[in-house]
Amino acid sequence: MLGILAACNSSVVVEKHVTLTQGQWNLQQVPAFEFTIQDTNATYQVDYIIENTLDYPFYNLYVRYECFDPSGKIVASQLQHVLLFEEKSGKPIGKPDWKAKNFTADLVAIPALKFKTPGKHTFKLTQYMRQNPLKAVNKVGIRIQKTRL
């Protein structure tokens, strides 16, 4: 299970998101985010940025990430369980935009990741829910930042 991002941003390498058409995330839609790593001695934290509405039909989301190095080789991959609503209370997790009735959650996906190779990397996200399309998800994205370990 993933926790809410609580630490301050230190050195953000990339922060990108995609807006999903009609607030629906299709299984075939796999957002890809490119970024450049220069410092291979640093440790990085990867966060998901997920915007959903109150109409989201579940309390959770299953997401698979894949991180590719400059040669196209997968260097990290995992299926993760993300909470978008508190299990017991049903309260949305994330920062509310009451006017738009959206909630944006910043969730730690990978607390400590080392990149062995400098250059252009790609991070892909795939939703693994049993609903296609997955409704009431407006945006998905990532933030990668250097950590202070």
C-alpha positions in Angstrom: 0.0 0.0 0.0 1.3 3.5 -0.8 1.3 6.5 1.5 0.6 10.1 0.9 3.5 12.3 0.0 4.4 14.4 3.1 7.9 15.6 2.5 8.8 18.8 0.8 10.1 18.7 -2.8 13.9 18.9 -2.9 15.2 18.7 -6.4 12.5 17.9 -8.9 13.8 16.2 -12.1 10.4 15.9 -13.8 6.7 16.5 -13.0 4.4 15.6 -15.8 0.8 14.4 -16.2 -1.6 13.5 -18.9 -5.3 14.6 -19.1 -7.5 11.6 -19.8 -10.2 12.0 -22.4 -13.6 12.3 -20.8 -12.2 11.4 -17.5 -11.7 7.7 -18.5 -8.5 5.6 -18.4 -8.6 2.9 -21.0 -6.5 -0.3 -20.6 -4.9 0.5 -24.0 -3.9 4.0 -22.8 -0.4 3.7 -21.3 0.9 7.2 -20.4 4.7 7.5 -21.0 6.8 10.1 -19.4 10.3 10.9 -20.6 13.0 12.5 -18.4 16.7 12.8 -18.3 18.9 11.5 -15.5 22.3 13.1 -15.1 23.3 12.2 -11.6 23.6 8.4 -11.2 25.0 8.8 -7.6 21.8 10.3 -6.4 18.7 8.5 -5.0 15.4 9.4 -6.4 11.8 9.3 -5.2 9.0 8.6 -7.7 5.5 9.8 -6.9 2.2 9.2 -8.6 0.0 12.2 -9.2 -3.6 11.1 -9.7 -6.7 13.3 -10.1 -10.1 11.7 -9.6 -13.6 12.7 -8.9 -16.1 11.7 -6.2 -17.7 9.5 -8.9 -14.7 7.2 -8.9 -16.4 3.8 -8.3 -13.7 2.2 -6.1 -11.6 3.2 -3.0 -8.4 1.9 -4.6 -6.5 1.7 -7.9 -4.1 -0.9 -9.2 -1.3 0.6 -11.2 1.7 -1.0 -12.9 4.7 1.1 -13.5 7.6 0.3 -15.8 10.8 2.3 -15.9 13.0 2.0 -18.9 16.7 3.0 -19.2 18.1 4.8 -22.3 18.6 1.5 -24.1 14.9 0.5 -23.6 15.6 -2.1 -21.0 13.2 -2.3 -18.0 15.1 -1.3 -14.9 12.1 -1.3 -12.5 8.5 -2.6 -12.7 5.8 -3.4 -10.2 2.1 -3.7 -9.8 1.0 -1.5 -6.9 -2.2 -1.0 -4.8 -3.0 2.7 -4.4 -5.7 4.1 -2.1 -7.7 7.0 -3.5 -10.3 7.0 -0.7 -9.9 6.0 3.0 -11.1 2.4 3.3 -13.2 2.9 6.5 -14.5 6.5 6.1 -14.7 6.8 2.4 -13.1 10.2 2.6 -11.1 11.1 -0.5 -7.3 11.1 -0.2 -5.7 14.1 -1.8 -6.0 17.8 -2.2 -9.6 18.8 -3.0 -10.7 21.2 -5.7 -14.3 21.7 -4.4 -15.4 23.8 -7.3 -14.5 21.1 -9.8 -15.2 18.3 -7.4 -11.8 16.8 -8.1 -9.2 15.4 -5.7 -5.5 15.3 -6.6 -3.4 12.7 -4.7 0.4 12.8 -4.5 1.4 9.2 -3.6 4.8 7.8 -3.0 5.3 5.0 -5.6 9.0 4.4 -5.2 10.7 5.9 -2.1 14.3 5.2 -3.2 15.4 4.5 -6.8 18.9 4.5 -8.2 19.6 4.9 -11.9 22.7 3.2 -13.1 22.8 4.9 -16.5 22.6 8.6 -17.3 20.5 9.8 -20.2 16.8 9.7 -21.3 14.6 7.3 -19.3 10.9 6.6 -19.7 8.3 5.8 -17.1 5.0 4.2 -18.1 1.8 3.7 -16.1 -0.9 1.1 -16.8 -4.1 0.8 -14.9 -4.9 -2.8 -13.8 -8.5 -2.5 -12.6 -11.2 -4.8 -13.9 -13.2 -2.0 -15.5 -12.4 -0.7 -19.0 -12.6 2.2 -19.3 -11.9 3.2 -15.8 -14.2 6.1 -15.1 -13.7 9.3 -13.1 -9.9 9.5 -13.4 -9.1 12.9 -15.0 -5.3 12.9 -14.8 -2.4 10.7 -14.1 1.2 11.6 -13.8 4.6 11.3 -12.1 7.0 13.4 -10.1 10.6 12.3 -9.8 12.9 14.1 -7.3 16.2 13.7 -5.7 16.0 12.6 -2.1 18.2 13.4 0.8 19.2 10.0 2.0 
